[in-house]
Amino acid sequence: MQPLDDKGFMTLKDLKNLFHKDLDAIHGKAEVQSFVNLVLEYHLDLKPIDIVLSGETTISKSKELLFISIIDRLKKEEPIQYILGETEFYGLKLTVNPSTLIPRPETEELVGWIIADHKHLDKISILDIGTGSGCIAITLAKHLPNARVYALDVSKDALDVAAKNARLNQVDIEFIEASILESTSSKLDVSSMKFDVIVSNPPYVRKLESSAIKNNVLNHEPHLALFVENDDPLVFYKAISNFAVHNLKPKGSIYFEINQYLGVETKQLLSQFEFKNIELRKDIFGKYRMLKAIKS
Ligand SMILES: C[S@@+](CC[C@H](N)C(=O)[O-])C[C@H]1O[C@@H](n2cnc3c(N)ncnc32)[C@H](O)[C@@H]1O
């Protein structure tokens, strides 16, 4: 059989076996199989079927070393998305690095809700607060091409990634570096603007929940994106609701991803800010993970 490169000895089958031998105990067999597929697609442009059919094909020495270094990083439970530097969200390719949260499937559901509600509307303005990789803002800009989309984050490093992702996906977004917790900050130059939609997936994991969080998240994803203090878990929801009271147009809507354990409390908070038609929605796993409300 023709090798992919003439210098190596390890075959694709050997490599696959090495992944399973070194990683199954940590990640489980099915997860490791998905690592093999992702890594070989990214680095050798091979589909899962090619891996099966070309098991005896040898790989080059340099690729062998690269794959061994990837296995070492996976042993340390580094997320595969950071290792490859990319992920997929709502069918779009996005760059990610340790300054950005890795976008989650439940956030795709939230974005799907906003798209379904607004696809027939023209010229709306949207603000995404805590944009991270830009996944929400970019997907909305892509699917609602007449919308003007703004995206805010306190992290300059995350905003750099988000801006790169906007260019990659050919959408025009205005990025703002500011803290939503300091709405008096002169940097918050959206404070005089009115939006049709405000959306946020803010930090919402209480520090007391950290023992239930997997190592790949806890040890590698940005804590700035994840955690809030135990005694004020809705701090971002309060600040954003307060901002939305002033900066949403009448009948404008607010969409939140929420902590599955704090659905009732988050709903109550929105009603204290006199939002109407507050709707909690479950994700595909049956957990309350999203909320929508209308400004009265
Ligand atoms: C849960 S992540 C969400 C990232 C992205 N929107 C997503 O859904 O994958 C929360 C984001 O809020 C940002 N953030 C944290 N504190 C903030 C603050 N005070 N003001 C604005 N953004 C903040 C973090 O940098 C992070 O990107």
The ligand as an SDF file (V2000), in Angstrom:
LIG
                    3D

 27 29  0  0  0  0  0  0  0  0999 V2000
  -20.6180   31.9220   29.3580 C   0  0  0  0  0  0  0  0  0  0  0  0
  -19.4890   32.8820   28.3850 S   0  0  0  0  0  0  0  0  0  0  0  0
  -20.4240   33.0110   26.8900 C   0  0  0  0  0  0  0  0  0  0  0  0
  -19.5890   33.1330   25.6450 C   0  0  0  0  0  0  0  0  0  0  0  0
  -20.3960   33.0070   24.3470 C   0  0  0  0  0  0  0  0  0  0  0  0
  -21.4070   34.0200   24.2480 N   0  0  0  0  0  0  0  0  0  0  0  0
  -21.0310   31.6260   24.2570 C   0  0  0  0  0  0  0  0  0  0  0  0
  -22.2710   31.5500   24.3590 O   0  0  0  0  0  0  0  0  0  0  0  0
  -20.3180   30.6300   24.0710 O   0  0  0  0  0  0  0  0  0  0  0  0
  -19.6380   34.4620   29.1440 C   0  0  0  0  0  0  0  0  0  0  0  0
  -18.8350   35.6100   28.5130 C   0  0  0  0  0  0  0  0  0  0  0  0
  -19.0440   36.7770   29.3200 O   0  0  0  0  0  0  0  0  0  0  0  0
  -17.8360   37.5190   29.3690 C   0  0  0  0  0  0  0  0  0  0  0  0
  -17.8520   38.3710   30.5810 N   0  0  0  0  0  0  0  0  0  0  0  0
  -17.4760   38.0510   31.8420 C   0  0  0  0  0  0  0  0  0  0  0  0
  -17.6310   39.1110   32.6390 N   0  0  0  0  0  0  0  0  0  0  0  0
  -18.1190   40.1350   31.8730 C   0  0  0  0  0  0  0  0  0  0  0  0
  -18.4720   41.4880   32.1350 C   0  0  0  0  0  0  0  0  0  0  0  0
  -18.3530   42.0090   33.3480 N   0  0  0  0  0  0  0  0  0  0  0  0
  -18.9390   42.2490   31.1090 N   0  0  0  0  0  0  0  0  0  0  0  0
  -19.0500   41.7120   29.8630 C   0  0  0  0  0  0  0  0  0  0  0  0
  -18.7260   40.4420   29.5470 N   0  0  0  0  0  0  0  0  0  0  0  0
  -18.2650   39.6530   30.5450 C   0  0  0  0  0  0  0  0  0  0  0  0
  -16.7380   36.4740   29.3850 C   0  0  0  0  0  0  0  0  0  0  0  0
  -15.5090   37.0180   28.9520 O   0  0  0  0  0  0  0  0  0  0  0  0
  -17.3440   35.4110   28.4440 C   0  0  0  0  0  0  0  0  0  0  0  0
  -16.8930   35.6220   27.1140 O   0  0  0  0  0  0  0  0  0  0  0  0
  1  2  1  0
  2  3  1  0
  2 10  1  0
  3  4  1  0
  4  5  1  0
  5  6  1  0
  5  7  1  0
  7  8  2  0
  7  9  1  0
 10 11  1  0
 11 12  1  0
 11 26  1  0
 12 13  1  0
 13 14  1  0
 13 24  1  0
 14 15  1  0
 14 23  1  0
 15 16  2  0
 16 17  1  0
 17 18  1  0
 17 23  2  0
 18 19  1  0
 18 20  2  0
 20 21  1  0
 21 22  2  0
 22 23  1  0
 24 25  1  0
 24 26  1  0
 26 27  1  0
M  CHG  2   2   1   9  -1
M  END
$$$$
